[in-house]
Amino acid sequence: MHNPILLQYTICTMHITLTHLLLSLLAGIGVIILLTARFKIHAFFALFIACFITGLSVQMPVEQILNTMKDGFGHIMSSLALIIVLGTTLGVLLEHTGSTKVMAGFIMKKTGERRAPVAMSITGFIVGLPIFCDSGYIVLSGLAKSLAKRSGVSIAVIAVSLATGLYSVHCLIPPHPGMSAAAANLHIEFGKLILTGILIAIPAAIAGYLWASYAGKKIPYIAIKEEVDEGSNTKLPTVAKAFLPVIVRILLIALKSFLSMNDGSNNVLHQILNISGEPVIALTIGVLLALTNTSRGTSFTHVLQEAAEKAGGILVIIGAGGAFGAILAATNPAAHFNGLEASGRIAILFPFLIAFILKTAQGSSTVAIITTSSLIQPLLPAFGMDSEPGRILAALSMGAGSMMISHANDAYFWVIAKFSGLDMKTMLRVYSIATLLMGLVTLLMVYLASFIL
């Protein structure tokens, strides 16, 4: 059903030239970059201001700008609010119950200390599925430093292997906020995006690990005071109970995606699995399983409070991104790109380049993906990507762009530096270049996937 306000405005803006439109869009994007990167203004307010800059630039009346923003904000919230809150809650619970450390210890036993970098990369990949990369790194940094000391492997290798493992899934897989917003904006089924994203993220994590092993091996171990583990007296869950909330969530969503291919089946088991595979239900089951890992007598109300507060900060950014996306959609950019259908697979580069520029300029992968998905969505038909495979490829392409290049304007960059004791030169040489290679490898994998999907 068409929004009458958007439809009325779209008709009124058909006279705007392509040059006028592009300059207006660039003005909005430029404001986001300037305010977040130069003046350190919160992304919500940067996106809020960008809505007015872009809307006024294309002669949209203020009342219509406000109504369009409200519609965009409400639409994205209806799609994502529950998923973001539950996903954040699951991650926080896994941190506080010690499940992440149990998973790391299990992987370490299987690989051995001699393969410590591999173990940390795998740990980062698995722990990163439900937990944001910065939180995951903080939780596991003590283990990384201890392992570097015991194994004699450079802390740069260990730290960057862990960091890139976490980072690979953060940029490519829901329920991380950037890709969750992309899935909602581009109307992609979460299950299919998760499964495809995991397959694409594996080569990205391998690329990060290989560069860390190569570039970091000449950097000696730096003696760092290891933090005391304040949760050492807390009873840790078993390996099975630690992994269960992560594995069950992914399996349920994956099963729903597979079952959706079998039309006409109405048996009870099929219906139960179909309902359980809804992202909100699957995440709720994961949260309930994680709650069973809390120690008896331990109050988890403060954990739930922390999760709600953390999710709130993410939701306001995503909501503002939805508002900005609605403003972009109202300008009807697709009408100016009707001749681009013949561009074929080269169109995959477009979301990649936009996300790459935004990420490098302002530092946040989440903001880069949200902004790019808002801009790309109305252009999908013109690029010949308005199909389910095309939308998945577009989302993964912008995920690839959002990986590169992580440097001094990225908060995650400083989390790694602070908790590993690496100096700026080492971080730029080892970690920043690793993110560049990860983005390029991911783009290559997305291009190859375009021949299969």
C-alpha positions as semicolon CSV with decimal commas, in nm:
position;residue;x (nm);y (nm);z (nm)
1;M;0,000;0,000;0,000
2;H;0,151;0,333;-0,106
3;N;0,199;0,611;0,145
4;P;-0,005;0,908;0,007
5;I;0,247;1,162;0,140
6;L;0,541;0,988;-0,028
7;L;0,342;0,933;-0,347
8;Q;0,235;1,297;-0,364
9;Y;0,587;1,421;-0,305
10;T;0,740;1,174;-0,551
11;I;0,510;1,306;-0,824
12;C;0,609;1,664;-0,736
13;T;0,983;1,593;-0,753
14;M;0,994;1,434;-1,099
15;H;1,122;1,765;-1,240
16;I;1,441;1,754;-1,031
17;T;1,749;1,682;-1,241
18;L;1,987;1,397;-1,167
19;T;2,266;1,643;-1,083
20;H;2,041;1,826;-0,836
21;L;1,939;1,496;-0,677
22;L;2,297;1,366;-0,648
23;L;2,419;1,690;-0,492
24;S;2,132;1,672;-0,240
25;L;2,216;1,313;-0,149
26;L;2,586;1,397;-0,119
27;A;2,499;1,690;0,106
28;G;2,308;1,459;0,341
29;I;2,582;1,197;0,347
30;G;2,847;1,466;0,389
31;V;2,665;1,604;0,693
32;I;2,661;1,257;0,852
33;I;3,033;1,215;0,797
34;L;3,122;1,567;0,912
35;L;2,913;1,561;1,230
36;T;3,010;1,210;1,342
37;A;3,378;1,210;1,239
38;R;3,481;1,572;1,292
39;F;3,252;1,695;1,570
40;K;3,187;1,358;1,739
41;I;2,811;1,416;1,743
42;H;2,596;1,110;1,818
43;A;2,485;0,932;1,499
44;F;2,114;0,979;1,582
45;F;2,142;1,358;1,569
46;A;2,366;1,346;1,261
47;L;2,107;1,137;1,075
48;F;1,826;1,358;1,206
49;I;1,993;1,671;1,069
50;A;2,081;1,494;0,743
51;C;1,710;1,424;0,686
52;F;1,636;1,798;0,686
53;I;1,945;1,886;0,478
54;T;1,851;1,636;0,207
55;G;1,478;1,710;0,219
56;L;1,519;2,087;0,199
57;S;1,781;2,050;-0,077
58;V;1,522;1,882;-0,300
59;Q;1,257;2,141;-0,206
60;M;1,051;1,913;0,018
61;P;0,819;2,110;0,251
62;V;0,910;2,089;0,620
63;E;0,577;1,928;0,712
64;Q;0,633;1,651;0,459
65;I;0,990;1,602;0,582
66;L;0,860;1,548;0,935
67;N;0,581;1,312;0,829
68;T;0,818;1,113;0,608
69;M;1,073;1,083;0,890
70;K;0,804;0,961;1,131
71;D;0,688;0,699;0,882
72;G;1,045;0,579;0,821
73;F;1,129;0,569;1,191
74;G;0,812;0,376;1,275
75;H;0,854;0,128;0,991
76;I;1,207;0,027;1,085
77;M;1,114;0,001;1,453
78;S;0,825;-0,232;1,377
79;S;1,067;-0,460;1,190
80;L;1,368;-0,453;1,420
81;A;1,298;-0,335;1,773
82;L;1,227;-0,676;1,928
83;I;1,512;-0,843;1,741
84;I;1,770;-0,585;1,850
85;V;1,658;-0,590;2,216
86;L;1,654;-0,970;2,237
87;G;1,982;-1,007;2,045
88;T;2,153;-0,758;2,274
89;T;2,010;-0,934;2,580
90;L;2,143;-1,270;2,462
91;G;2,490;-1,126;2,411
92;V;2,500;-0,957;2,752
93;L;2,379;-1,276;2,926
94;L;2,649;-1,484;2,757
95;E;2,909;-1,236;2,880
96;H;2,789;-1,226;3,240
97;T;2,738;-1,601;3,278
98;G;3,092;-1,676;3,160
99;S;2,964;-1,873;2,859
100;T;3,201;-1,689;2,626
101;K;3,504;-1,795;2,832
102;V;3,381;-2,154;2,842
103;M;3,348;-2,156;2,463
104;A;3,696;-2,006;2,427
105;G;3,848;-2,260;2,665
106;F;3,686;-2,550;2,478
107;I;3,818;-2,432;2,142
108;M;4,162;-2,379;2,297
109;K;4,173;-2,739;2,420
110;K;4,087;-2,869;2,077
111;T;4,347;-2,664;1,890
112;G;4,627;-2,653;2,149
113;E;4,846;-2,359;2,253
114;R;5,072;-2,398;1,951
115;R;4,779;-2,302;1,734
116;A;4,674;-2,020;1,961
117;P;4,604;-1,767;1,680
118;V;4,375;-2,016;1,504
119;A;4,196;-2,083;1,832
120;M;4,142;-1,713;1,895
121;S;4,014;-1,656;1,541
122;I;3,764;-1,941;1,573
123;T;3,666;-1,822;1,919
124;G;3,606;-1,471;1,790
125;F;3,396;-1,602;1,502
126;I;3,170;-1,816;1,724
127;V;3,146;-1,572;2,015
128;G;3,080;-1,292;1,766
129;L;2,763;-1,456;1,634
130;P;2,551;-1,327;1,925
131;I;2,784;-1,065;2,080
132;F;2,894;-0,726;1,946
133;C;3,260;-0,721;1,849
134;D;3,370;-0,460;2,105
135;S;3,199;-0,641;2,395
136;G;3,333;-0,977;2,279
137;Y;3,687;-0,844;2,261
138;I;3,673;-0,690;2,608
139;V;3,543;-1,016;2,755
140;L;3,812;-1,230;2,586
141;S;4,107;-0,990;2,601
142;G;4,238;-1,132;2,928
143;L;4,241;-1,481;2,780
144;A;4,421;-1,351;2,469
145;K;4,699;-1,188;2,675
146;S;4,739;-1,492;2,897
147;L;4,761;-1,720;2,595
148;A;5,018;-1,496;2,426
149;K;5,234;-1,515;2,738
150;R;5,208;-1,894;2,771
151;S;5,257;-1,973;2,403
152;G;5,523;-1,713;2,325
153;V;5,326;-1,596;2,021
154;S;5,326;-1,221;1,960
155;I;5,034;-1,042;2,124
156;A;4,977;-0,865;1,793
157;V;4,905;-1,198;1,623
158;I;4,678;-1,323;1,902
159;A;4,491;-0,993;1,946
160;V;4,426;-0,928;1,577
161;S;4,326;-1,291;1,514
162;L;4,063;-1,257;1,786
163;A;3,958;-0,909;1,672
164;T;3,913;-1,006;1,305
165;G;3,719;-1,322;1,396
166;L;3,472;-1,107;1,590
167;Y;3,468;-0,838;1,323
168;S;3,391;-1,072;1,032
169;V;3,051;-1,173;1,168
170;H;2,972;-0,830;1,313
171;C;2,970;-0,676;0,966
172;L;2,787;-0,955;0,784
173;I;2,532;-1,132;1,003
174;P;2,213;-1,040;1,192
175;P;2,123;-0,978;1,471
176;H;2,412;-0,730;1,463
177;P;2,248;-0,391;1,415
178;G;2,390;-0,292;1,077
179;M;2,294;-0,609;0,893
180;S;1,965;-0,631;1,081
181;A;1,877;-0,285;0,949
182;A;1,990;-0,386;0,599
183;A;1,767;-0,695;0,614
184;A;1,468;-0,482;0,716
185;N;1,536;-0,206;0,462
186;L;1,590;-0,447;0,172
187;H;1,316;-0,694;0,280
188;I;1,546;-0,994;0,319
189;E;1,454;-1,305;0,516
190;F;1,679;-1,317;0,822
191;G;1,747;-1,690;0,801
192;K;1,878;-1,680;0,446
193;L;2,092;-1,375;0,518
194;I;2,239;-1,542;0,829
195;L;2,325;-1,866;0,647
196;T;2,475;-1,688;0,345
197;G;2,651;-1,437;0,570
198;I;2,818;-1,710;0,775
199;L;2,955;-1,874;0,460
200;I;3,087;-1,539;0,333
201;A;3,229;-1,444;0,674
202;I;3,449;-1,755;0,699
203;P;3,691;-1,648;0,420
204;A;3,692;-1,295;0,569
205;A;3,797;-1,431;0,910
206;I;4,063;-1,650;0,745
207;A;4,202;-1,347;0,560
208;G;4,224;-1,152;0,887
209;Y;4,397;-1,442;1,062
210;L;4,649;-1,497;0,781
211;W;4,749;-1,129;0,771
212;A;4,776;-1,116;1,151
213;S;5,004;-1,420;1,146
214;Y;5,221;-1,270;0,873
215;A;5,243;-0,906;0,980
216;G;5,237;-0,957;1,357
217;K;5,494;-1,234;1,397
218;K;5,789;-0,991;1,412
219;I;5,636;-0,792;1,696
220;P;5,752;-0,932;2,032
221;Y;5,527;-1,003;2,327
222;I;5,471;-0,692;2,538
223;A;5,442;-0,749;2,911
224;I;5,102;-0,627;3,025
225;K;4,948;-0,642;3,367
226;E;4,669;-0,895;3,341
227;E;4,336;-0,802;3,492
228;V;4,198;-1,001;3,780
229;D;3,897;-1,201;3,672
230;E;3,627;-1,078;3,905
231;G;3,396;-1,355;3,796
232;S;3,638;-1,635;3,888
233;N;3,426;-1,737;4,186
234;T;3,116;-1,769;3,971
235;K;3,025;-2,122;3,872
236;L;3,073;-2,148;3,497
237;P;2,831;-2,341;3,275
238;T;2,925;-2,665;3,104
239;V;3,050;-2,658;2,746
240;A;2,716;-2,786;2,614
241;K;2,515;-2,527;2,808
242;A;2,752;-2,249;2,701
243;F;2,717;-2,328;2,329
244;L;2,345;-2,415;2,337
245;P;2,197;-2,059;2,325
246;V;2,410;-1,978;2,020
247;I;2,363;-2,303;1,830
248;V;1,989;-2,342;1,895
249;R;1,915;-1,988;1,775
250;I;2,099;-2,040;1,446
251;L;1,953;-2,389;1,389
252;L;1,595;-2,275;1,444
253;I;1,627;-1,984;1,202
254;A;1,808;-2,206;0,949
255;L;1,539;-2,477;0,971
256;K;1,268;-2,220;0,901
257;S;1,454;-2,111;0,588
258;F;1,484;-2,471;0,464
259;L;1,122;-2,551;0,549
260;S;1,001;-2,246;0,357
261;M;1,123;-2,417;0,039
262;N;0,880;-2,707;0,097
263;D;0,539;-2,564;0,016
264;G;0,220;-2,743;0,114
265;S;0,339;-2,922;0,427
266;N;0,097;-2,869;0,714
267;N;0,208;-3,127;0,970
268;V;0,237;-3,019;1,333
269;L;0,617;-3,052;1,349
270;H;0,653;-2,833;1,041
271;Q;0,431;-2,565;1,194
272;I;0,617;-2,573;1,528
273;L;0,955;-2,540;1,360
274;N;0,823;-2,266;1,133
275;I;0,707;-2,063;1,434
276;S;1,022;-2,139;1,635
277;G;1,234;-2,020;1,344
278;E;1,090;-1,669;1,352
279;P;1,388;-1,451;1,458
280;V;1,202;-1,306;1,759
281;I;1,098;-1,653;1,885
282;A;1,442;-1,806;1,816
283;L;1,614;-1,524;2,004
284;T;1,369;-1,555;2,293
285;I;1,451;-1,926;2,319
286;G;1,821;-1,837;2,314
287;V;1,771;-1,583;2,594
288;L;1,580;-1,839;2,805
289;L;1,856;-2,097;2,755
290;A;2,119;-1,836;2,851
291;L;1,921;-1,753;3,167
292;T;1,955;-2,115;3,281
293;N;2,332;-2,057;3,300
294;T;2,301;-1,790;3,570
295;S;2,433;-1,901;3,910
296;R;2,183;-1,971;4,187
297;G;2,138;-1,671;4,412
298;T;2,277;-1,434;4,149
299;S;2,044;-1,149;4,056
300;F;2,028;-1,102;3,682
301;T;1,796;-0,799;3,692
302;H;2,093;-0,566;3,649
303;V;2,202;-0,770;3,347
304;L;1,862;-0,727;3,183
305;Q;1,873;-0,356;3,269
306;E;2,214;-0,325;3,103
307;A;2,087;-0,508;2,795
308;A;1,780;-0,283;2,763
309;E;1,991;0,033;2,797
310;K;2,247;-0,090;2,545
311;A;1,973;-0,185;2,297
312;G;1,810;0,157;2,338
313;G;2,124;0,333;2,218
314;I;2,133;0,111;1,911
315;L;1,763;0,149;1,833
316;V;1,769;0,529;1,819
317;I;2,046;0,513;1,556
318;I;1,860;0,251;1,353
319;G;1,537;0,450;1,380
320;A;1,708;0,764;1,257
321;G;1,857;0,559;0,975
322;G;1,506;0,446;0,882
323;A;1,392;0,809;0,880
324;F;1,683;0,907;0,653
325;G;1,602;0,612;0,429
326;A;1,241;0,729;0,395
327;I;1,362;1,075;0,290
328;L;1,591;0,918;0,030
329;A;1,311;0,695;-0,100
330;A;1,079;0,995;-0,131
331;T;1,323;1,160;-0,373
332;N;1,260;0,865;-0,609
333;P;1,624;0,819;-0,720
334;A;1,538;0,506;-0,919
335;A;1,360;0,718;-1,178
336;H;1,695;0,866;-1,280
337;F;1,872;0,530;-1,322
338;N;1,643;0,342;-1,558
339;G;1,923;0,264;-1,801
340;L;2,146;0,076;-1,561
341;E;1,990;-0,272;-1,590
342;A;2,264;-0,377;-1,828
343;S;2,531;-0,314;-1,566
344;G;2,490;-0,672;-1,442
345;R;2,718;-0,795;-1,165
346;I;2,915;-0,471;-1,170
347;A;2,622;-0,326;-0,973
348;I;2,749;-0,521;-0,670
349;L;3,030;-0,264;-0,649
350;F;2,793;0,025;-0,585
351;P;2,679;-0,065;-0,229
352;F;3,034;-0,175;-0,152
353;L;3,186;0,159;-0,250
354;I;2,927;0,368;-0,065
355;A;2,969;0,167;0,257
356;F;3,348;0,174;0,218
357;I;3,355;0,553;0,187
358;L;3,119;0,599;0,482
359;K;3,304;0,353;0,703
360;T;3,648;0,495;0,632
361;A;3,528;0,852;0,679
362;Q;3,320;0,825;0,997
363;G;3,434;0,499;1,160
364;S;3,109;0,313;1,239
365;S;3,027;-0,002;1,041
366;T;2,671;0,013;1,172
367;V;2,611;0,369;1,050
368;A;2,778;0,286;0,716
369;I;2,547;-0,012;0,654
370;I;2,229;0,162;0,772
371;T;2,295;0,467;0,553
372;T;2,397;0,259;0,250
373;S;2,095;0,029;0,274
374;S;1,866;0,331;0,293
375;L;2,022;0,475;-0,022
376;I;2,037;0,145;-0,213
377;Q;1,685;0,019;-0,147
378;P;1,501;0,237;-0,403
379;L;1,777;0,174;-0,660
380;L;1,754;-0,208;-0,658
381;P;1,516;-0,233;-0,956
382;A;1,736;-0,003;-1,165
383;F;2,041;-0,217;-1,083
384;G;1,860;-0,538;-1,168
385;M;1,892;-0,659;-0,807
386;D;1,528;-0,647;-0,703
387;S;1,509;-1,022;-0,640
388;E;1,576;-1,223;-0,327
389;P;1,931;-1,326;-0,435
390;G;1,999;-0,972;-0,557
391;R;1,896;-0,816;-0,226
392;I;2,111;-1,064;-0,030
393;L;2,411;-0,987;-0,251
394;A;2,355;-0,613;-0,210
395;A;2,345;-0,647;0,170
396;L;2,661;-0,858;0,181
397;S;2,835;-0,618;-0,056
398;M;2,770;-0,324;0,177
399;G;2,881;-0,547;0,467
400;A;3,211;-0,595;0,284
401;G;3,246;-0,220;0,237
402;S;3,171;-0,156;0,604
403;M;3,475;-0,364;0,706
404;M;3,728;-0,133;0,550
405;I;3,911;0,053;0,669
406;S;3,901;0,040;1,047
407;H;4,144;0,298;1,182
408;A;4,170;0,574;1,445
409;N;3,812;0,701;1,404
410;D;3,665;0,358;1,485
411;A;3,581;0,289;1,852
412;Y;3,659;-0,082;1,803
413;F;4,011;0,011;1,690
414;W;4,074;0,173;2,029
415;V;3,913;-0,113;2,222
416;I;4,163;-0,351;2,066
417;A;4,457;-0,116;2,123
418;K;4,363;-0,046;2,486
419;F;4,296;-0,404;2,593
420;S;4,592;-0,557;2,407
421;G;4,853;-0,286;2,474
422;L;4,938;-0,238;2,105
423;D;5,064;0,101;1,989
424;M;4,921;0,303;1,700
425;K;5,188;0,198;1,449
426;T;5,131;-0,171;1,516
427;M;4,752;-0,135;1,503
428;L;4,765;0,040;1,166
429;R;5,016;-0,206;1,021
430;V;4,849;-0,523;1,145
431;Y;4,482;-0,461;1,226
432;S;4,388;-0,180;0,982
433;I;4,543;-0,358;0,684
434;A;4,372;-0,680;0,797
435;T;4,034;-0,505;0,772
436;L;4,123;-0,380;0,424
437;L;4,203;-0,734;0,310
438;M;3,891;-0,872;0,479
439;G;3,671;-0,628;0,288
440;L;3,831;-0,711;-0,047
441;V;3,811;-1,087;0,015
442;T;3,447;-1,053;0,116
443;L;3,369;-0,854;-0,198
444;L;3,534;-1,128;-0,407
445;M;3,325;-1,394;-0,231
446;V;3,008;-1,193;-0,289
447;Y;3,097;-1,165;-0,657
448;L;3,154;-1,541;-0,680
449;A;2,828;-1,604;-0,493
450;S;2,645;-1,403;-0,760
451;F;2,706;-1,694;-1,003
452;I;2,541;-1,938;-0,761
453;L;2,250;-1,747;-0,603
